[in-house]
Amino acid sequence: MNIMTISDDTLPSWGDYLNALSEAESVLASLSDPADPVQQQEAYRLLFLSLASGFLTTFVDPDHPDFVPAVSNLLNSVGTNPDFIYASASIDGRGVYRLTGERGEGLFLLFDLGAGGLGVTEELGPSTGLIDIDEFQLVDGRFDIILSAEKPAGYDGDWYQLDPSTVSCSVRQASYDWGAGREARFAIERVDAPMRPTPLAAAEVARRMMLLARFPQRFASFALRYCKGQRERGLVNQLEHDDWAGRGGLKGQHYYQGIFRLEPGKVLVLDTELPDRVRYWNVQLNDRHWNSIDWVNHQSSLNGGQARIDPDGRFRAVIALEDPGVPNWLDPGGQQEGSLMLRWTQASSGPAPELTLVPLEKLAAHLHPDTPQVSAQDRDAALRARRRGAQMRRRW
């Protein structure tokens, strides 16, 4: 059914919605082996995840915006960063908005404005601006900012110029020490429109529901094409640089991404220098469908506060199916193959990491000689602390 022709006289039936949803099976063509039953079921899981995530953005209203958590450790698609708490709101760049809240104690609180987004009613589009709360006036840790295309007459408070093409506002707050600090609190409201929301007409409800029914195909295709593209570029145990401009990435970040693939009896060593100055960094593992590997129960990611830096100033980590007994173990959660991403945020440089596949018995030769051993008891204690910290964060 063409959503442009939906009217109160041509409303979809339940079968119409199911037919639209069934078209999502076409995403199987992007799998490395479409006939593999495991990959098939993982793809179906991604489609269900897309449907759950998509519903949160189906009935957004830029006149009455609200931040919704479209990704989390449960809705962990498209490389969700374990250190970030995400939320997004729909806005109209031609309107006037008030952004208020409390910064919290995280590393940063950033609002990324875009001419598109990953919501059900949006298409991808370029970034139109970035609001770094630390660049604005904080009174007892609180902020109050007007967003508009033109500064309101007589207004002398904090103001941010809003690009009229803006349709989305996505927030990221970052933490190195999960659950230890106070999270940010924030709200957004439109101040040039009345607070009188009205019920949607039947045709508009149907139009949005049809967009939702088609969203899993669109969203899962975005994820699986990302993975397919890496395979086609031969990025197995290699990394490429990207800035993700206009595709949901955060402005001012260096991204390094590729495929990790483990072989029997071998582990993968990641080795990199660090920038002289960097506001935030992390490395994380994702599965072969670009879902972040369960970071609550596995040490599948490390950040600049969790990682051990060697005496020579370098960061070395080991990707291995079994615990190699080193601090910087990256656990792929039983996955022999998946994707890897490293981020340098607001850094003085973007050092390129190196990946080396080595026999397990020769691992020590690729690590710093002062690398300590981690016992099974110490690992268990560290994982339990990680799990507690992850649960104590505001995730949705």
C-alpha positions as CSV (number, residue, x, y, z in Angstrom):
1,M,0.0,0.0,0.0
2,N,1.3,3.4,-0.9
3,I,1.3,5.6,2.2
4,M,0.8,8.7,0.1
5,T,-2.7,7.4,-0.8
6,I,-3.9,6.5,2.7
7,S,-7.1,8.3,3.6
8,D,-9.9,7.8,6.0
9,D,-11.6,5.9,3.1
10,T,-8.6,3.6,2.4
11,L,-7.3,2.6,5.8
12,P,-5.0,-0.4,5.9
13,S,-6.2,-3.7,7.3
14,W,-4.1,-5.8,9.8
15,G,-3.2,-7.9,6.8
16,D,-1.8,-4.9,5.0
17,Y,0.5,-4.1,7.9
18,L,1.7,-7.7,8.0
19,N,2.3,-7.8,4.3
20,A,4.4,-4.7,4.5
21,L,6.3,-6.2,7.5
22,S,6.9,-9.4,5.6
23,E,8.9,-7.6,2.9
24,A,11.7,-7.2,5.5
25,E,12.8,-10.8,4.8
26,S,14.6,-9.4,1.7
27,V,17.4,-8.3,4.1
28,L,18.7,-11.9,4.2
29,A,20.3,-11.2,0.8
30,S,22.9,-9.0,2.6
31,L,24.1,-11.9,4.8
32,S,27.5,-13.5,4.2
33,D,25.6,-16.9,3.9
34,P,21.8,-16.4,3.5
35,A,21.3,-20.1,3.8
36,D,23.0,-20.4,7.2
37,P,20.2,-21.0,9.7
38,V,22.1,-19.2,12.5
39,Q,22.6,-16.1,10.5
40,Q,18.9,-16.2,9.4
41,Q,17.7,-16.3,13.0
42,E,20.1,-13.6,14.0
43,A,18.7,-11.5,11.2
44,Y,15.1,-12.1,12.3
45,R,16.1,-11.1,15.8
46,L,17.4,-7.8,14.3
47,L,14.1,-7.3,12.5
48,F,12.2,-7.7,15.8
49,L,14.6,-5.4,17.5
50,S,14.1,-2.8,14.8
51,L,10.4,-3.0,15.3
52,A,10.7,-2.5,19.0
53,S,13.1,0.4,18.6
54,G,11.1,2.0,15.8
55,F,7.9,2.2,17.8
56,L,9.5,4.7,20.1
57,T,9.9,7.2,17.3
58,T,6.7,6.5,15.3
59,F,4.5,9.0,17.0
60,V,6.9,11.8,17.7
61,D,5.6,15.4,17.5
62,P,8.1,18.3,16.9
63,D,5.5,20.6,18.5
64,H,5.6,18.5,21.7
65,P,9.0,16.9,21.6
66,D,10.3,14.3,24.0
67,F,13.6,12.5,24.3
68,V,13.1,8.7,23.7
69,P,15.8,6.0,24.2
70,A,15.8,4.3,20.9
71,V,19.0,2.3,21.7
72,S,20.3,0.7,24.9
73,N,21.9,-2.5,26.0
74,L,18.7,-4.3,25.0
75,L,18.1,-2.3,21.8
76,N,21.8,-2.6,21.0
77,S,21.8,-2.4,17.3
78,V,24.1,-0.4,14.9
79,G,27.1,-0.4,17.2
80,T,25.5,1.2,20.3
81,N,28.3,2.5,22.4
82,P,28.3,0.9,25.9
83,D,29.6,4.1,27.5
84,F,26.9,6.4,26.1
85,I,23.4,6.9,27.1
86,Y,21.4,7.9,24.0
87,A,18.1,9.6,23.5
88,S,16.5,11.5,20.5
89,A,13.8,14.0,20.0
90,S,12.0,15.2,16.9
91,I,12.1,19.0,16.4
92,D,11.3,21.6,13.6
93,G,14.3,23.8,12.8
94,R,11.9,26.6,12.0
95,G,10.6,26.6,15.6
96,V,11.8,28.0,18.9
97,Y,12.8,25.5,21.6
98,R,13.9,25.6,25.2
99,L,16.5,23.1,26.4
100,T,16.9,22.8,30.1
101,G,18.4,20.4,32.6
102,E,21.2,19.4,34.8
103,R,24.6,18.5,33.3
104,G,25.4,15.6,35.7
105,E,28.8,14.3,36.4
106,G,29.6,12.5,33.1
107,L,32.5,13.2,30.7
108,F,30.3,15.2,28.5
109,L,26.7,16.0,27.5
110,L,26.3,16.6,23.8
111,F,23.2,17.3,21.7
112,D,23.7,16.5,18.0
113,L,21.4,18.3,15.6
114,G,20.6,16.8,12.2
115,A,18.7,17.3,9.0
116,G,17.8,13.6,9.3
117,G,18.0,10.7,11.6
118,L,17.3,7.0,12.3
119,G,13.7,7.4,13.4
120,V,10.8,5.9,11.7
121,T,9.6,9.2,10.2
122,E,13.1,10.4,9.2
123,E,15.6,9.8,6.5
124,L,19.4,10.0,7.1
125,G,20.8,13.5,6.8
126,P,23.8,15.6,7.6
127,S,24.6,17.1,11.0
128,T,23.4,20.7,11.3
129,G,25.1,21.5,14.6
130,L,26.4,20.3,17.9
131,I,25.5,21.6,21.4
132,D,28.2,20.9,23.9
133,I,26.7,21.8,27.3
134,D,30.1,22.7,28.7
135,E,30.3,25.6,26.3
136,F,27.2,27.2,27.9
137,Q,26.6,28.9,31.2
138,L,26.0,26.5,34.1
139,V,24.3,27.7,37.3
140,D,24.7,25.1,40.0
141,G,25.3,22.6,37.3
142,R,22.1,23.5,35.4
143,F,21.6,24.9,31.9
144,D,18.8,26.8,30.1
145,I,19.2,27.4,26.4
146,I,17.0,28.8,23.7
147,L,17.3,27.1,20.2
148,S,16.0,29.1,17.2
149,A,16.9,30.3,13.8
150,E,17.0,33.9,15.0
151,K,17.8,35.1,18.5
152,P,14.5,36.3,20.2
153,A,14.3,40.1,20.6
154,G,15.4,41.2,24.0
155,Y,16.6,37.8,25.1
156,D,20.0,37.9,26.8
157,G,20.3,34.3,28.1
158,D,22.1,31.4,26.4
159,W,21.1,30.9,22.8
160,Y,22.0,28.5,20.0
161,Q,21.3,29.2,16.4
162,L,19.2,26.5,14.9
163,D,19.5,25.5,11.3
164,P,16.0,25.6,9.7
165,S,16.6,22.2,8.1
166,T,17.0,20.5,11.5
167,V,14.6,17.7,12.2
168,S,16.3,15.7,15.0
169,C,18.1,16.3,18.3
170,S,20.1,13.4,19.6
171,V,21.8,13.4,23.0
172,R,24.8,11.4,24.1
173,Q,26.1,11.5,27.7
174,A,29.3,9.6,28.3
175,S,30.8,7.9,31.4
176,Y,34.0,6.0,32.0
177,D,33.0,4.8,35.4
178,W,29.6,3.2,35.0
179,G,27.0,3.9,37.7
180,A,29.4,6.0,39.8
181,G,28.4,9.5,38.9
182,R,25.1,11.4,38.7
183,E,23.5,11.1,35.3
184,A,22.3,14.2,33.4
185,R,18.6,15.2,33.4
186,F,17.2,17.3,30.6
187,A,14.0,18.3,28.9
188,I,13.0,20.1,25.7
189,E,9.9,22.1,24.8
190,R,8.7,24.2,22.0
191,V,7.9,27.7,23.1
192,D,6.5,29.2,20.0
193,A,3.5,26.8,19.7
194,P,0.6,26.3,22.1
195,M,0.6,23.4,24.5
196,R,-2.6,21.9,23.0
197,P,-1.8,18.5,21.4
198,T,-4.7,17.1,19.4
199,P,-5.5,13.5,18.5
200,L,-4.2,12.2,15.2
201,A,-6.7,11.5,12.5
202,A,-7.1,7.8,11.5
203,A,-5.3,8.3,8.3
204,E,-2.3,9.8,10.0
205,V,-2.1,7.0,12.5
206,A,-2.3,4.5,9.6
207,R,0.4,6.4,7.7
208,R,2.8,6.2,10.7
209,M,2.0,2.6,11.4
210,M,2.7,1.7,7.8
211,L,6.1,3.5,8.1
212,L,6.7,1.4,11.2
213,A,5.8,-1.8,9.4
214,R,8.4,-1.0,6.7
215,F,11.0,0.3,9.2
216,P,12.6,-3.1,10.1
217,Q,13.5,-3.6,6.4
218,R,15.0,-0.2,6.2
219,F,16.8,-0.3,9.5
220,A,18.1,-3.8,9.2
221,S,19.3,-3.1,5.7
222,F,21.3,-0.2,7.0
223,A,23.0,-2.4,9.5
224,L,23.6,-5.4,7.3
225,R,24.8,-3.3,4.4
226,Y,27.4,-1.8,6.7
227,C,28.7,-5.3,7.5
228,K,28.5,-6.4,3.9
229,G,30.4,-3.4,2.8
230,Q,33.2,-4.2,5.2
231,R,33.4,-7.8,3.8
232,E,33.5,-6.5,0.2
233,R,36.4,-4.1,1.1
234,G,38.3,-7.0,2.6
235,L,38.5,-5.5,6.1
236,V,39.1,-8.8,7.8
237,N,41.4,-8.1,10.8
238,Q,42.1,-4.7,9.3
239,L,40.7,-1.3,10.1
240,E,39.6,1.7,8.1
241,H,39.1,5.3,9.1
242,D,35.7,6.9,8.9
243,D,34.1,10.1,10.4
244,W,30.4,8.9,9.9
245,A,29.5,12.4,8.8
246,G,25.8,12.6,7.9
247,R,25.2,9.0,8.9
248,G,24.5,9.2,12.6
249,G,28.1,9.7,13.8
250,L,29.2,12.3,16.3
251,K,30.9,15.4,14.9
252,G,34.5,15.6,15.9
253,Q,35.2,11.9,16.2
254,H,37.7,9.6,14.5
255,Y,36.3,6.1,14.0
256,Y,38.3,3.1,13.1
257,Q,36.3,0.1,12.1
258,G,36.7,-3.4,10.6
259,I,36.0,-7.1,11.0
260,F,37.6,-9.3,13.6
261,R,37.9,-13.0,12.6
262,L,39.4,-15.5,15.0
263,E,41.0,-18.8,14.1
264,P,41.5,-21.9,16.2
265,G,44.4,-21.5,18.5
266,K,44.9,-17.9,17.7
267,V,44.1,-14.5,19.2
268,L,43.9,-11.0,17.8
269,V,46.1,-8.3,19.3
270,L,45.0,-4.6,19.0
271,D,47.9,-2.2,19.5
272,T,47.7,1.6,19.3
273,E,49.3,4.8,20.5
274,L,47.0,7.3,22.2
275,P,46.5,10.9,21.2
276,D,48.2,13.5,23.3
277,R,44.8,15.0,24.1
278,V,41.5,13.2,23.9
279,R,38.3,13.9,25.6
280,Y,37.0,10.4,25.3
281,W,37.9,7.1,23.7
282,N,36.8,3.5,23.6
283,V,37.0,0.2,21.7
284,Q,34.1,-2.2,21.4
285,L,33.1,-5.5,19.7
286,N,29.9,-6.1,17.8
287,D,28.5,-9.2,16.3
288,R,28.4,-9.9,12.5
289,H,25.0,-8.1,12.3
290,W,26.5,-4.9,13.9
291,N,24.7,-5.4,17.3
292,S,26.9,-4.5,20.2
293,I,28.0,-7.7,22.0
294,D,26.4,-7.9,25.4
295,W,28.6,-5.5,27.4
296,V,26.7,-6.1,30.7
297,N,27.9,-9.7,31.0
298,H,31.0,-9.6,28.9
299,Q,34.0,-7.4,28.8
300,S,33.3,-6.7,25.2
301,S,34.3,-3.1,25.4
302,L,36.9,-1.0,27.1
303,N,37.1,2.8,27.5
304,G,39.8,5.3,28.5
305,G,38.9,4.8,32.2
306,Q,38.6,1.1,32.2
307,A,41.6,0.2,30.0
308,R,45.1,-0.4,31.3
309,I,47.8,1.6,29.5
310,D,51.2,0.1,29.2
311,P,54.3,1.8,30.6
312,D,55.3,2.9,27.1
313,G,52.1,4.8,26.8
314,R,50.4,2.4,24.3
315,F,47.1,0.6,24.6
316,R,47.2,-3.1,23.9
317,A,44.2,-5.4,24.0
318,V,43.5,-9.1,23.2
319,I,40.5,-10.3,21.4
320,A,40.1,-14.0,22.3
321,L,37.2,-16.5,22.8
322,E,38.8,-17.7,26.1
323,D,40.2,-15.5,28.8
324,P,43.9,-14.9,28.0
325,G,44.5,-13.7,31.6
326,V,45.4,-10.1,30.7
327,P,43.7,-6.9,31.9
328,N,42.6,-5.7,28.4
329,W,40.8,-8.8,27.3
330,L,38.0,-8.0,24.7
331,D,35.5,-10.8,25.0
332,P,33.6,-11.5,21.8
333,G,30.9,-13.4,23.7
334,G,31.5,-16.6,21.8
335,Q,31.5,-14.9,18.4
336,Q,34.4,-16.0,16.1
337,E,33.6,-13.1,13.8
338,G,32.1,-9.7,14.1
339,S,32.8,-6.0,13.8
340,L,35.1,-3.8,15.8
341,M,35.1,-0.1,16.3
342,L,37.4,2.3,18.1
343,R,36.6,6.0,18.7
344,W,38.7,9.0,19.5
345,T,36.5,11.9,20.4
346,Q,37.7,15.5,20.2
347,A,41.3,14.3,20.1
348,S,44.5,16.1,19.0
349,S,45.1,13.3,16.5
350,G,43.5,10.1,15.4
351,P,46.1,7.3,15.8
352,A,45.5,4.2,13.6
353,P,45.3,1.0,15.6
354,E,47.0,-2.2,14.3
355,L,45.5,-5.7,14.4
356,T,47.7,-8.8,14.5
357,L,46.5,-12.4,14.5
358,V,49.0,-14.4,16.6
359,P,49.2,-18.0,18.0
360,L,48.1,-18.1,21.6
361,E,51.4,-19.5,22.7
362,K,53.2,-16.5,21.3
363,L,50.9,-13.9,22.7
364,A,53.4,-12.7,25.3
365,A,55.8,-11.6,22.6
366,H,53.3,-9.2,21.3
367,L,52.5,-7.6,24.7
368,H,54.5,-5.3,27.0
369,P,56.8,-7.4,29.2
370,D,55.2,-5.7,32.3
371,T,51.6,-6.9,31.4
372,P,50.2,-8.3,34.6
373,Q,48.3,-11.6,34.9
374,V,44.6,-11.6,35.8
375,S,43.5,-14.6,37.8
376,A,40.1,-16.3,37.3
377,Q,39.0,-14.9,40.7
378,D,40.1,-11.4,39.8
379,R,38.3,-11.6,36.4
380,D,35.1,-12.8,38.1
381,A,35.2,-9.9,40.6
382,A,35.9,-7.4,37.7
383,L,33.0,-8.7,35.7
384,R,30.6,-8.6,38.6
385,A,31.6,-5.0,39.3
386,R,31.1,-4.2,35.6
387,R,27.7,-5.8,35.7
388,R,26.6,-3.8,38.7
389,G,27.8,-0.6,37.2
390,A,26.0,-1.2,33.9
391,Q,22.7,-1.8,35.7
392,M,23.0,1.3,37.8
393,R,23.1,3.5,34.8
394,R,20.0,5.1,33.4
395,R,19.6,3.0,30.2
396,W,16.0,3.9,29.1
